[in-house]
Amino acid sequence: MDKQLLSLLVCPVSHAALVYNKDTQELVCRASGLAYPIRDGLPVMLETEARQLTIEEKLEKK
């Protein structure tokens, strides 16, 4: 994930910053508890495509 692009993107639900998770290829928003997929190198920033974070993921510090 391009760091410059990541610095421009925010969660469409909470408008909070996103964190790139390389292992799952997702952009994670702890404020909204959502993870947005990255498909073919492009972030899919739709709430309907995002998955809910698990309790463990919400508590995890990275």
Secondary structure as GFF3:
##gff-version 3
##sequence-region A 1 62
A	DSSP	alpha_helix	3	8	.	.	.	ID=ss1
A	DSSP	beta_strand	19	21	.	.	.	ID=ss2
A	DSSP	beta_strand	26	29	.	.	.	ID=ss3
A	DSSP	beta_strand	34	39	.	.	.	ID=ss4
A	DSSP	beta_strand	42	43	.	.	.	ID=ss5
A	DSSP	three_ten_helix	47	49	.	.	.	ID=ss6
A	DSSP	beta_strand	51	52	.	.	.	ID=ss7
A	DSSP	alpha_helix	55	59	.	.	.	ID=ss8
###
